[in-house]
Amino acid sequence: MKTLPEAFRPFDARMLDVGDGHWIYVEEVGLKGGRPIVFLHGGPGSGSQFVHRTLFDPQNDHVFLIDQRGAGRSHPYLALDANTTGHLVDDLEIVREHFGISKWLIVGGSWGSTLALAYAEAHPARVSGLVLRAIFLGTAKEVERAFIVAPKTFRPELYAAFRDWLPTGERSDPLAAYVARLCDPDPKIHAPAAHIWHSYERALSEIAPKSAGLPKDVPDDARLPPTPLVEAHYIRNDFFLESDQLLLNAPRLAGIPGRIIQGRYDLLCPPETAHALAAAWPDARLEIIDAAGHAMTEPGVMDAMRRAIAECHF
């Protein structure tokens, strides 16, 4: 098991009651009373990971890492009732008020960038700055491009395996078929689809994945990957956003300084989306990492995020 230096270990952790039967896990890392920062994980549904703590300076930053509703160590696990973008935005306000924070820096990537933008556009006065990676604006076009168009173009053999795992009658619209299976309450239906989706998305996240294939057999006792189930819930509901909401509301970010870190060869969240956001948000600075795909662990991405966070003395 990997361990981190003592400075990166939480000095406090608690469960907060945010209503609707949900309790969310919040851990604090770094210097209590230091520069307040909140980290938003991806997915939706993946949960905060120990490596996320290493983005920050434990001598100066007071970091709040939150497991969103239904994710990670929050309870009830994988609960999708009262689990929408609006609920997650409100949860962040509950956390901020609970800890008595006036304004905080928000850091997030992929879905974490979506939630960060939704929060910042709803509560701009509470945001000192934004450091975002792999911009995703929560549109149906982006989902289609990520899971169908880009794989067809750049990894056609992987796309064919993803499509052909489905019964013949479901292959004409594989995205809709997988979402339907992932949202099916029967574990015999959603569990196998979750394993395939998880492997597919993971292979698309890296330029040179260690495994670019899909599992042929999944043991009955294999741990269920949670993210596909929560993602499907959000995809089915258009991420609980109005059409192009985040880009149309980008003028609300005026005066909020930001940094955007973007992998040039990101198949899941391609650079054109980051460029569109940067064009609509003049206070943001976009940095392209040339030899990187989607994952935060791609070469150069974490270093760029650490530099951007360190520079953000807002």
Secondary structure in CASP SS format (residue, H / E / C, confidence):
PFRMAT SS
TARGET T0000
AUTHOR 0000-0000-0000
METHOD secondary structure of the structure
MODEL  1
M C 1.00
K C 1.00
T C 1.00
L C 1.00
P C 1.00
E H 1.00
A H 1.00
F H 1.00
R C 1.00
P C 1.00
F C 1.00
D E 1.00
A E 1.00
R E 1.00
M E 1.00
L E 1.00
D E 1.00
V E 1.00
G E 1.00
D C 1.00
G C 1.00
H E 1.00
W E 1.00
I E 1.00
Y E 1.00
V E 1.00
E E 1.00
E E 1.00
V E 1.00
G E 1.00
L C 1.00
K C 1.00
G C 1.00
G C 1.00
R E 1.00
P E 1.00
I E 1.00
V E 1.00
F E 1.00
L E 1.00
H C 1.00
G C 1.00
G C 1.00
P C 1.00
G C 1.00
S C 1.00
G C 1.00
S C 1.00
Q C 1.00
F H 1.00
V H 1.00
H H 1.00
R H 1.00
T H 1.00
L H 1.00
F C 1.00
D C 1.00
P C 1.00
Q C 1.00
N C 1.00
D E 1.00
H E 1.00
V E 1.00
F E 1.00
L E 1.00
I E 1.00
D E 1.00
Q C 1.00
R C 1.00
G C 1.00
A C 1.00
G C 1.00
R C 1.00
S C 1.00
H E 1.00
P C 1.00
Y C 1.00
L C 1.00
A C 1.00
L C 1.00
D C 1.00
A C 1.00
N C 1.00
T C 1.00
T H 1.00
G H 1.00
H H 1.00
L H 1.00
V H 1.00
D H 1.00
D H 1.00
L H 1.00
E H 1.00
I H 1.00
V H 1.00
R H 1.00
E H 1.00
H H 1.00
F C 1.00
G C 1.00
I C 1.00
S C 1.00
K C 1.00
W E 1.00
L E 1.00
I E 1.00
V E 1.00
G E 1.00
G E 1.00
S E 1.00
W H 1.00
G H 1.00
S H 1.00
T H 1.00
L H 1.00
A H 1.00
L H 1.00
A H 1.00
Y H 1.00
A H 1.00
E H 1.00
A H 1.00
H C 1.00
P H 1.00
A H 1.00
R H 1.00
V E 1.00
S E 1.00
G E 1.00
L E 1.00
V E 1.00
L E 1.00
R E 1.00
A E 1.00
I E 1.00
F C 1.00
L C 1.00
G C 1.00
T C 1.00
A H 1.00
K H 1.00
E H 1.00
V H 1.00
E H 1.00
R H 1.00
A H 1.00
F H 1.00
I H 1.00
V H 1.00
A H 1.00
P H 1.00
K H 1.00
T H 1.00
F H 1.00
R C 1.00
P H 1.00
E H 1.00
L H 1.00
Y H 1.00
A H 1.00
A H 1.00
F H 1.00
R H 1.00
D H 1.00
W C 1.00
L C 1.00
P C 1.00
T H 1.00
G H 1.00
E H 1.00
R C 1.00
S C 1.00
D C 1.00
P H 1.00
L H 1.00
A H 1.00
A H 1.00
Y H 1.00
V H 1.00
A H 1.00
R H 1.00
L H 1.00
C C 1.00
D C 1.00
P C 1.00
D C 1.00
P H 1.00
K H 1.00
I H 1.00
H H 1.00
A H 1.00
P H 1.00
A H 1.00
A H 1.00
H H 1.00
I H 1.00
W H 1.00
H H 1.00
S H 1.00
Y H 1.00
E H 1.00
R H 1.00
A H 1.00
L H 1.00
S C 1.00
E C 1.00
I C 1.00
A C 1.00
P C 1.00
K C 1.00
S C 1.00
A C 1.00
G C 1.00
L C 1.00
P C 1.00
K C 1.00
D C 1.00
V C 1.00
P C 1.00
D C 1.00
D C 1.00
A C 1.00
R C 1.00
L C 1.00
P C 1.00
P C 1.00
T H 1.00
P H 1.00
L H 1.00
V H 1.00
E H 1.00
A H 1.00
H H 1.00
Y H 1.00
I H 1.00
R H 1.00
N C 1.00
D H 1.00
F H 1.00
F H 1.00
L C 1.00
E C 1.00
S C 1.00
D C 1.00
Q H 1.00
L H 1.00
L H 1.00
L H 1.00
N C 1.00
A H 1.00
P H 1.00
R H 1.00
L H 1.00
A C 1.00
G C 1.00
I C 1.00
P C 1.00
G E 1.00
R E 1.00
I E 1.00
I E 1.00
Q E 1.00
G E 1.00
R C 1.00
Y C 1.00
D C 1.00
L C 1.00
L C 1.00
C C 1.00
P C 1.00
P H 1.00
E H 1.00
T H 1.00
A H 1.00
H H 1.00
A H 1.00
L H 1.00
A H 1.00
A H 1.00
A H 1.00
W C 1.00
P C 1.00
D C 1.00
A E 1.00
R E 1.00
L E 1.00
E E 1.00
I E 1.00
I E 1.00
D C 1.00
A C 1.00
A C 1.00
G C 1.00
H C 1.00
A C 1.00
M C 1.00
T C 1.00
E C 1.00
P C 1.00
G C 1.00
V H 1.00
M H 1.00
D H 1.00
A H 1.00
M H 1.00
R H 1.00
R H 1.00
A H 1.00
I H 1.00
A H 1.00
E H 1.00
C C 1.00
H C 1.00
F C 1.00
END
